[in-house]
Structure formats: C-alpha cells, structure tokens
C-alpha cells in the first residue's frame, strides 16, 4: 500500500508538470526516478525495497512486456519487410559491436575478468523500447528514423537474452541446453503469432463480434493471454509481446486503432511505476559503493560505445546527417537491462553484486540522459523541417 501511495502522489505531481515536461528537458521519467531515490530506504525510508524483492523484477518484466506489445502494434509485417534494411544493420552489426565494445570497456576500465565483462556487455547491449517510445512517438522525427528505433528496440531484447543465458552458464560453470534455449525463443514467437491470430479470426467469424464499447479490451485480453501462456510455458516473454503486437497490426488494424490510446496509457503507467521502484534501489549508499573506475566505465559506455557502434553499422546508408547522429545517440538502456541484471544478481556469481551495481549505474545514467534529450532531438528535426519549408516558399 505504501508503494501505491507513493506512486499515486508522484503521478499527480507528474501530471501537473507534464505540460512543462513536454516543452523542456525535464521528463516524467526523471521525476519518477528521482522520486524513487528520495523515497528509498537511505533517504526518506518510505519505500523499503531491495534488488532481490520480487516486486522489482515483476514490475520491470511487466512494463517491458506492455511497451513491447504496444510498440509491436506500430509495426506490421508489411512495414518490416518494406523497411528492414536499416533495422537489420542496427541489429546484426550494431548490437554485436555494442556488446563487444561494452565488454572491452568493462575489462580495461572497470577491471572485470573477460567472461564477466562480456556478460555485462550482453546485459547492457539492448536498447530499451520504454524510453525509445519517447522519440518514436514524436511526429517531428522522420518516419524512417522512428521505424529504425522502434524495430531495433523491439527485437534486440530477445536477441540479447540467449547471449546472457549462455554467458551466465559459462561464468557460473553450469551447463546450458542450447535446444531448450532456442525452444523458449521459438515458443515465444509462436505464442505471440498464434494467440492473436486465433482470437482475431474468432472475432471476425459470423457468430462472434466485439461490441464497440469493448473493442479497446480486445487487444488487452489478447496481451494478457499471451503473457499468461508465456509464463506458464517458460516461453520468451519479450519476443512473444512484440510478435503479438506485430500480428495484431498485420491482421486487424481495427483492433490496433481501438487499443491505441488506452494501450499507450497502460504502458505508460507500468513504465512509471517500474521507474519509481527502480529509483528506490539507487540510494546514495548504493552509488557510493561503486568505485571511480565504475563511473568512468558508465560514462564511456553511454557516450562512446553505442554512438560508435551505430556509426559503423549505419555507415554508407542513405540516412541524413541529423538522422544518423540521432540514431547513434538514442540507444537508451532500461528495463530489458534491469531484467538481465537481476538475472545476474539471482545467479549468485562471485561478482554478481559488482555487475549489478555497474549495470544499474549505466541504466540510471541512460534514463537521465536519453529521457531528457528526446525533446531536443525532436526540436532539432522540427527546425530543419521549418528551414526547408521556408526555402521552398522562397
């Protein structure tokens, strides 16, 4: 109940300043993160939450599922097939380069052994759809850049998971079954495709139909069913969520349109709740336990690794200079990395706590940096468009 009270109070504050946040570098994400820090155990003590609390992992997974599901509904199969080149570069080249670059920094700067360094690199390599949504939803940003960031952030969580699991097994010297791992990924995609397709076919039949009042709940019901089945069968939640959203967008645009506004609000609420809880973990004492080399690693991981990896991956593409720079910069870390960092913590490795501290530091820095610059990036493109329009009128 205390968590609910804290969330409600912070939500009221965020709503009251949302107009200001929309026009400035202040973001609602930062408001909830800072509120979590202040309400955490080492400041005001209202939220007594630890990294091993089930609430932390549960909320992070649920928020990530909801946002991936919503983001998938922005991208149909036809969109993926017609504009796959740029996301393909980001996923097939940018993601491995980000992983490797982060691992090298973790070894050379933070002093981690190579296996642990690559494990941390895998946990921090995916971009996060929760914070990518801040720029993907802005119409001032060119459509192909929004498509690139949306598809990249929607798929790289699932692609990074097998690497995290394999490296966890190697570092912990336990066996990993490749067939079982691939089965989880394939089952996630299968559930994400089959469940929405069957539900929509039933709704489109002669005898069954959703009343207009209940149409927004159609996608909610499908999402809950996908989530529950994925949990019961140990399928990959994240791939199932994105695949379900894409399937709905491809097979029934009416369901997507009915869900749009309601779904965005649900995803936003879950994101903000997870941010509040995550912020409660980032206490002054927590940050004080990290060595100076850890802070240097975090800064370089954010300012150098992702930008350089995407610069290489997108070299020679037809992106304009501003699009290229924005794509290279906007690689936010978030709940996917939180979930993977919690997996590392739960594994009880020799340096699990250190790995979690470093991951949490990078994620916190990314939330502060990326959620505060989406307005600036959108304004940058808006100014470019205004200049171009003025030139045409002359």
N, C-alpha and C positions, 0 to 999 in steps of 0.2 A: 504493500500500500504506500509506503514511503517513496518507492521508485515512481509509482503512478502520480503521486502528488508533485514530486519534483519535475516529472515530465510535463504535467499539465501546466504548472506555473511557468516553466521555461517556454512552453508552446504559446501561452498567452503573450509573453514578452516578445517572442519571435514574430508573432502575427502583428503586433503593434508596431514593430520596426521594419516589417517586411518591405514596405514601400521605399524606405531609405536604403535597405539592403539591395533592392533591385537596381538602384542607381549608383551604388558605391561599391568599394572593395569589401565592405562589411557583408558577411554572408550568414544566413541562418545556420549553416553547418558549423561555422566558427562559434556562434552563440551557444549552440548545444554542447560543443566540445568544451568550451571554457566553463560553461555551467557545470558540466560533469566534473571537471577538475576542482572547481570551488566547492562542490557538494561532496566530493570524495572523502575518503577516510582520513587523509592527512591535513585537510584544511578545515572545513566545517563539520565533517564527520556524519553528514546526513545519509550518504549512500555508502554502506559498508560492503563493498564489492571487491572480490579478488579475481585475478585472471582465471582461476580454476572454478569459479562459480558457473554452474550450468546456464545461468541466465545470459552470460556474456556470449558463449558460443551459440546458444539457441537464437538470440536476437540477431547476431551477425549473419547466421545462415538464413534466417527468415527474411531479413532485409535484402540480402543479396539475391535470394530466390525471387522476391517480389519485383525487384528492379530489373533483373534479367528477363522475367516473364513480360513485363511492360515494354522493355526495350525490344524484345523479340517481335512484339506486335507492330513495331515501326518498320520491320524489315520482312517482306515476303520473299519467297523463293525466287520469284522473277527478279526482284531487286538484287538479291545475292548473285544470281547468275549474270545479270547485265552489268554489274559494277563490282566484280570480285578482284580485279587486278590490284588496286591499292590496299584493301584489307589483307589480301594474300601476301603482299610484300611485308606488311607490318607483322603478320602472324608467323610467316615461315622464315623470315630473316630478322625482323626487328625483335621478336620475342627471344630467340636464342641468343642474339647479341646482347640484349639487356640482361639475361640470366648470366651469361659468361662475364660481362663487364662488372656486374654487381659482385660476382664471386671473386674476381681478381681484386677488387677493392676491399672486400671483406677479409681476404687473406693478407694483402700487403699493408692495409691501413689499420684494420681492426684486429689483426693478428690471429684470425681463426685458422685452424687447420683446413686443408683443401676440401675434405669431404663436407665439413660443417659450412664452409664458405659457399660451396655450390648449393647446399640445402637452403641456406639463407637467400641466395640468389634466385632459386626457384620459387621460394615463398613470396619474394618481392617483385618478381618479373611481370605478373599480370597487371594490366591497368584495371581500374575499377569502374563498372558501369554506374554505380551510385553517384559518383562525382563527375563522370563523363557526361551524365544526363544534364548537368547544369549548362553545358555548352551545346550539347546535341539538341536541346530544346529551343535554342535561340535562332530565330529566323534570319537574323543579320549575318549569321555564319553561313558560308557557301554550302550548298547541299552535299557536294561530294566529300567535303571535309567532315560534315556531320555524319554521313554514311560510313566513312572510314573509321571514325572514332567509335561509333555505335557498334558496328560489326566486330571491330577489334576487341573492344571491352566485353562484348557479349560472349565471344568464343575463347579468349585466351585463358579465362579462369579454368575451364575444363581441360584445356591443353596442358596447363601447368601442373594440374593435380597428379597425373601419373608420375611426373618427374619428382614431385615432392614425396610421393609414397615410396618410390624406388630408392631415393636418396635417404629417406628415413630408415629404410630397411638396411641399407649399406652402413650408415653411421651407427645404427643400433645393433649391427651384426645379426639381423634376423632375416629369415627367408621371406621373399615376396613372390607370389604366384602371378606371373605375367598374364596368364589366361584369365584368372579371376579379376584382375585389374581391368583388362580390356572388356571383360564381360560387364563390369559395372558401368563403364563408359557407354558401351553399346546399348545396354539396357536403359540407361538414362535417355539416350536419343530415341530409343524405341517407344518408351512410355510417353515422352514428350510429343511424338508424332501420332501415335495410335490413339491415345485417350482423347485429344481434341478432335481428331478426325471422326471417330465414332460418335462422340457427343454431338458434333455439328450435323452429321448425317442423320442422326435420330431426330434432331430438332427440325431438320428440313424435310422430314417424311410427311406423308399425307395425314397421319393421325396425331402427330405431336407438333406443338409450336409454343414458343415462349411469349407470354403476354408482354406488351410494350413496357409495362411497369417493372417487369422482372428481367428485361433484356440486359441491363448492366450486370446482373448477378450471374449471367450465363458464363462469362469468362472467369468470374470469381470462383464459381463452382468447379469449373474445369481445372483452374490453378490449384485449388485445394485438393482435388482428386489426384492430380499429378504429384503434388507434394507428398501426400499420404502414401501413395503407391511406391514412390521412390524411396521413402523412408523405410517402408516395410520390406522392400526387396533389396535394400542397400544399393540401389542404383545411384548414379551420379546426379545429385540434386541440381547442380548448376547447368549442366548440359540439358537436362530434362526441362528446366524452366525456359531456357532460351529456345529450345526446339518447339516447345508448346506454343510460345508466343509467335514464332515464325509460322507454324502450322495454321494457327488461327488467322493470321494476317493473309495467308495464301488462300485458304479455303472459304473464309467467310468474313468479308470486310464489314458487314453489318454488326457482327459481334464485336469486332475491334473498335468500331466507332462508338458503340453503346458503352463500352468499358472505359474508353479513353480518359475522360475527366475523373471519373470515380477511381479508376485504377491508379492514375497518377497520384491522387491524394493518399491512397492506401500505401503506396510505395514510399511516398514522402514521409508519412507518419512513422513507418517502420524504420526508415533511414535515420530520422531524427532521434527516435528512441534508442537505437543502437549506438548513435554518436554520444548521447548522454551517458550511457553505461560505459562505453569505451573511455570517455573522458575521465570517468571516476577512477580508472586504472592508472591514469597518467598523473600521479601525485608528484609534488616536489621531491619527496624521498625517492620515488621511483626514478625520476630523472637524475637525481644526484648519485645514483648507483652506477650510472654509465660513465665510463672513462672519456677523457678528451678525444682519444682516437675514435671512439664511437660516434661522437658528434661530427668529426671531420668526415668519417665514412658516410654519415647520413646526408650531409650537405653535398658531397660529391655524387652520391647515388642519385640524388634528385636533380642536381644542376648539370651533371655531365653524362651519366650513363644512358639514360633514356633519350635525351636530345641527340647524342652522338649515334646511338643505335638506330633511331628513326631517320636521322640524316643520311646514314649509309643505306638503309632499307629503301628509302624513297628517292635516292639519287637517280636522276635521269627520268623521273616521272614528269607528267605534264602539270603537276601542281604549281600554282603561282608561288612567288616568294613568301607572301604572308601565310598562305595555306601551309606551306612546307614548314615554316617556323612554328606555326600554331600546333601542327600535328606533332612536331618533335618535342615541344614543350609540354603539351597537355597529355601526360601519362600518369594520371593520379593513382596513388596506391590507396587501398581502402579495405573493404570488408572481406574480399577474397584473401588478401594477405593476412587479415586478422584471423580468419578461419584456419589458414595454413600455419600461422604462428602458434595458434592454440593447439593444433595437432602436434607440433614440435614440443610444446610445453608438456602436453599429456604423455608424450612418448617417454619422458623421464631420462633423456640422454644426459651425458656428463656435462654438457654446456647448454642445456635446454634453456635455463634462465637467461643466460647471456644472449642467446639467439633471439629469445622473445623480447628482451629489452631493446636490442638493436632494431628488430622489425617494428616494434611499437613506436620507436623514435622516428624512423623513416615515415611510417604511416601518419603520425601526428604532424610532422613537417609538411608532408604532401597535402594533407587536409587543409592546413593553414595557407599553404602557397597556392594550390590549384583552385580551391573554392573561393579564393579572394581575387583571382585573376580572370575568371570567366567573363565578368562584366567588361573588363579592359580589353580582352580579346574580341568580344562581340562589338565593342565600340570601335575598335581598330578597323574591323571589316566594314562597319557602317560608314565610317569616314571615307574609306576607299571607294565605296559604292556611291557616296554623295559626290565625291570629286569626279568620278567617272560620269555620273548623270549631268553634272554641271558642264563638263567638257562636251557632251553630246548636244546639250541645248545651245551652246555657242555656235 
